[in-house]
């Protein structure tokens, strides 16, 4: 739809109405073009409205900036509109740029400008990209300068500016400054109280948070939700639940917070009961419960809930997608994992590094290395977790040399290494029999400032054990700076079986006894070691110990993917899935083959 040309005699009201009633960005482009040709762009009221429409209605901050640069004499309102838009688009550095320009051209900030500038000072995109020891210099120093300008301009008494100052100091943990501003302000409102409350919770100072909460002249659902969130972070689910049950009214935030508290505490039954009681759920509610079941070892339930969410018409977000994909990875449900991958593409769901990494992990665990590496190649951004999934995935699928190459590539990217990446690299070397390379990687840990943990020594023992260097492996265990554990000796015992070393296996068994870790699996392995070399007396001794101590091997569990369903069963368990239908089909087949005669 094309708009009629703007005549020079048209008044401001007509143009403002056109801007307000525009329905598409294309119409805004037409209006802008006509404003230029009719010289209306120099009208501060019209240009201000154009900027406001671009930043709030169409969220096109890039185009708004290009319009702003065409204005010969921008006023404070225009600067404020652009600054607000930039903050909503999480671009605090550009906010500072325009704030500095504003002052350079002799314009004064007002009570509308300062709250956004104060937010920009402590925006996470600035704070989280700054080293810890530079934190004060990165955000707080600018905030203090702005605070000084606020005092000079006489805006400290404005409630919006005052709350901006309180919020800024709370955000960087300077609760002493916040408290002075809060207590010295006679015009504080509920927002002021909630800001202070949130500040104490962020600092994990629940003592002062409780005192403040108890002394509040009024509370809203935000006040209650902040306190619940605080107890959740402290792991005090019982106290969080008492507050939740005492709330006069609840919103989605409070429901989601208490459910998340139970999830983090590992009480999935209580979390699900609350989830089931919700009259209204949003995508965050679903995501919390889906992710919770994955993290607490019930991926099948996680996928079931993900399907329920889709059936109820709720569009998943990045967190629920990542949770469902992780569930598929744990279950080996390749078809469903692929379906979710295609679903994200078909529905144009924006995926981030977390979802892409989860997809990589799923494909790796399902043995689809090529598909996993394709995702990695397409990623615009990677981090240490992504590389860890790539390296460990290649290693577990038998591509040890490729995993080692990726480890060396990662070193060149400059991404900081962590202890898990070395575990993955050492494990890959172990599976591929790359002894020299594995020892070299172990030695590199010191250069990266990482002290080897017991997991790294475990990888080293496994590496040497698989290669038959059992004496070196036992020497490594004995020279470790930390206490030995059963996993190390268990790894060595497995190596003893591979290399038929009965003598060392008996030594290892004694060490496991000392650790009280000689369980059923250990004696089954010892029995197999004796059987492999024909020492049947040893087999008898191992079996006798198992009988006397009533040690039994736990039933193995299998997971199969049947169409869109995931089924789990253990050895000896009757299959319940569509049993009547299966029986009918089997009976028909028997008749066809004349087995009923």
C-alpha positions, -999 to 999 in steps of 0.1 A, spaced: 0 0 0 14 34 -10 7 65 9 -4 98 -7 23 124 -12 28 148 16 19 183 5 39 212 19 7 227 32 -2 196 53 0 203 90 21 186 116 -10 168 130 -17 150 97 19 138 95 20 127 131 -13 108 125 3 90 95 33 80 116 10 68 144 -13 48 121 15 32 99 11 -5 98 43 -17 80 79 -7 80 75 -1 43 51 27 50 76 43 74 102 43 46 77 61 23 69 87 50 106 92 57 114 97 20 86 123 17 97 141 49 131 146 32 117 159 0 93 183 17 118 195 43 97 183 72 127 164 86 139 196 103 107 198 123 118 185 158 83 173 167 79 152 135 115 138 136 111 130 173 79 110 165 96 93 135 124 82 158 100 70 185 80 50 160 112 33 146 126 24 181 94 14 199 70 1 172 93 -14 146 124 -19 168 146 -9 139 174 9 158 198 8 129 175 28 107 166 51 136 203 59 139 206 67 102 176 91 105 191 107 135 224 115 116 204 134 90 190 158 116 210 191 117 201 202 152 188 173 173 172 182 206 171 164 240 139 146 232 154 131 201 185 120 220 164 105 247 143 86 222 174 71 206 191 63 239 160 45 251 158 25 219 195 15 222 190 4 258 161 -18 248 183 -33 220 211 -40 246 236 -16 231 250 3 261 282 14 243 262 33 217 242 48 246 274 63 260 284 75 225 252 96 221 252 107 257 287 121 252 277 138 219 247 153 236 268 170 262 294 180 236 267 199 217 256 218 248 224 198 254 215 189 290 203 155 301 171 154 320 152 131 344 142 110 313 178 106 301 196 97 334 177 64 342 188 49 309 224 62 312 226 46 347 213 13 334 239 15 306 267 19 332 260 -15 347 245 -34 317 255 -71 317 270 -68 282 296 -44 297 301 -61 331 303 -97 319 329 -89 292 351 -72 317 377 -89 339 368 -91 376 395 -68 388 385 -42 362 348 -43 372 350 -11 392 367 8 364 343 -6 337 309 2 352 310 19 385 334 47 377 311 59 348 282 56 372 298 77 398 306 104 372 269 104 361 259 106 397 280 137 401 263 153 370 229 144 384 237 162 417 250 193 397 218 193 376 196 190 407 179 157 396 188 136 426 154 143 441 135 129 411 120 95 419 130 80 386 165 92 387 169 83 424 156 47 417 181 46 388 209 54 411 198 29 437 195 2 410 229 10 396 247 6 429 227 -25 438 237 -41 404 274 -38 413 270 -49 449 276 -15 465 248 -19 489 262 8 513 258 35 486 223 22 478 213 22 514 224 58 519 204 69 488 174 48 499 172 59 535 179 96 527 150 98 502 116 109 515 99 102 481 107 65 478 81 44 462 74 6 459 100 4 431 126 18 455 119 -8 481 119 -36 455 152 -24 441 168 -26 475 153 -60 482 166 -73 449 201 -58 457 203 -77 489 192 -109 473 218 -105 445 244 -102 472 230 -132 490 224 -111 521 191 -127 531 193 -113 566 190 -77 555 166 -88 528 143 -103 554 145 -71 576 136 -49 546 108 -72 535 93 -73 569 94 -35 572 79 -27 538 48 -5 540 33 -23 511 43 -53 489 34 -64 455 39 -97 437 74 -86 427 85 -82 463 73 -117 472 89 -132 440 123 -115 447 123 -131 482 114 -165 469 142 -162 443 166 -153 471 157 -184 492 159 -205 460 195 -193 454 204 -201 490 190 -236 485 164 -229 512 134 -245 494 113 -249 526 115 -211 534 107 -203 498 76 -225 499 64 -209 531 66 -175 514 49 -188 482 20 -203 502 16 -170 520 14 -148 489 -19 -130 486 -17 -133 448 7 -150 425 19 -144 390 38 -166 365 71 -153 378 64 -165 414 51 -199 401 81 -204 379 105 -193 407 92 -219 432 91 -246 406 127 -238 397 136 -239 434 124 -275 437 141 -284 404 175 -271 416 170 -290 449 164 -322 429 128 -326 441 112 -332 407 81 -347 422 72 -315 441 83 -294 411 59 -314 388 30 -313 413 33 -275 413 37 -274 375 6 -295 372 -14 -272 395 -7 -241 374 -38 -226 358 -17 -209 332 17 -218 320 42 -200 298 71 -213 278 94 -206 308 73 -229 330 76 -257 304 113 -251 299 121 -253 336 104 -287 340 118 -301 307 153 -291 316 149 -303 352 140 -338 342 170 -340 319 194 -328 345 180 -352 372 182 -383 351 147 -388 336 151 -378 299 121 -399 289 98 -378 311 114 -347 297 106 -357 262 70 -366 272 65 -331 286 81 -315 255 55 -333 234 27 -322 257 39 -286 253 38 -289 215 3 -305 216 -9 -275 237 3 -251 210 31 -236 231 60 -226 209 92 -238 225 121 -215 233 159 -221 232 159 -236 267 132 -261 261 147 -270 227 181 -276 243 165 -296 271 146 -319 246 177 -323 224 197 -333 255 171 -358 264 174 -374 230 211 -375 234 208 -394 267 183 -418 252 200 -423 219 168 -412 202 182 -401 169 150 -398 149 133 -376 175 165 -355 178 165 -350 141 128 -341 141 134 -314 168 163 -301 147 141 -299 116 113 -283 137 136 -254 148 144 -248 111 108 -250 99 95 -228 126 124 -204 123 132 -207 160 163 -186 168 190 -210 180 219 -199 200 252 -215 209 236 -236 237 211 -252 213 237 -258 186 260 -274 212 232 -296 224 225 -307 188 261 -315 183 262 -335 215 230 -354 204 244 -363 170 278 -373 185 262 -396 211 240 -412 184 272 -418 163 264 -392 136 298 -375 135 293 -359 101 261 -342 111 276 -330 143 307 -315 126 285 -298 100 267 -279 128 301 -270 143 313 -257 109 282 -235 106 285 -220 141 293 -182 141 303 -184 177 320 -212 198 330 -215 234 349 -240 255 318 -262 259 313 -264 222 349 -275 216 346 -300 245 315 -316 229 334 -318 195 366 -333 210 349 -357 233 324 -368 206 352 -375 181 371 -394 207 341 -416 217 334 -424 181 369 -436 173 383 -405 157 411 -399 183 435 -383 158 408 -359 146 400 -351 182 436 -343 189 437 -320 158 407 -302 171 423 -298 205 453 -281 188 430 -259 167 412 -248 199 445 -238 214 451 -214 184 417 -198 188 427 -183 222 395 -196 239 405 -203 275 409 -240 283 392 -256 313 398 -289 331 370 -307 312 386 -300 278 417 -318 290 397 -347 302 381 -350 268 415 -348 250 431 -373 273 402 -397 269 404 -394 231 441 -402 232 434 -432 255 408 -447 231 431 -441 201 462 -454 219 481 -421 215 504 -425 245 530 -399 236 504 -373 227 483 -380 258 513 -376 281 522 -343 263 486 -330 268 488 -339 305 520 -319 308 504 -289 290 479 -284 318 505 -266 339 511 -241 311 474 -233 311 474 -228 348 452 -259 355 461 -282 383 454 -319 373 424 -333 392 417 -370 399 398 -372 366 429 -363 347 450 -389 366 422 -414 358 425 -407 321 463 -411 323 459 -444 341 434 -456 315 458 -445 287 488 -464 301 466 -494 311 451 -498 276 486 -496 262 498 -524 285 521 -501 306 506 -514 338 536 -507 360 537 -471 349 500 -468 356 503 -481 391 532 -458 397 511 -428 386 484 -438 411 508 -441 440 525 -408 432 492 -388 430 490 -357 452 454 -365 461 436 -394 477 431 -424 455 396 -435 446 379 -467 434 375 -455 398 413 -454 393 418 -489 406 388 -501 387 403 -487 355 435 -505 362 417 -538 370 400 -536 336 434 -531 320 446 -562 339 419 -582 321 428 -568 287 465 -579 292 458 -611 312 478 -599 342 464 -619 371 491 -611 396 485 -573 393 448 -579 393 450 -595 427 470 -566 440 444 -542 427 416 -562 443 433 -557 477 435 -520 471 398 -519 463 391 -539 495 409 -512 515 387 -486 499 356 -508 507 348 -506 469 349 -544 462 314 -545 449 296 -570 427 312 -556 395 347 -560 408 342 -597 416 325 -604 383 355 -588 366 379 -608 388 360 -640 379 364 -631 342 401 -624 346 406 -658 362 384 -675 335 404 -659 307 436 -677 318 419 -709 329 423 -704 366 390 -720 377 399 -720 414 401 -683 412 367 -682 395 352 -703 423 367 -680 450 352 -649 434 318 -665 430 319 -678 466 325 -642 479 296 -630 458 273 -657 473 284 -652 509 280 -614 506 248 -618 486 262 -595 459 240 -594 428 244 -577 395 217 -550 390 195 -556 359 205 -538 328 182 -513 313 176 -509 276 160 -480 257 144 -483 223 128 -458 200 95 -470 185 82 -444 161 77 -413 181 78 -432 214 107 -440 237 104 -473 257 126 -485 285 127 -521 297 149 -543 319 160 -579 314 131 -603 321 105 -575 321 73 -582 302 67 -558 273 35 -538 280 35 -517 248 5 -526 226 8 -561 239 -27 -571 227 -20 -559 192 14 -577 192 -2 -609 203 -28 -607 175 -1 -602 149 20 -630 162 -11 -653 163 -19 -644 127 17 -652 116 15 -686 134 -17 -694 115 -1 -685 82 28 -708 90 4 -736 101 19 -736 136 -15 -739 152 -20 -774 139 
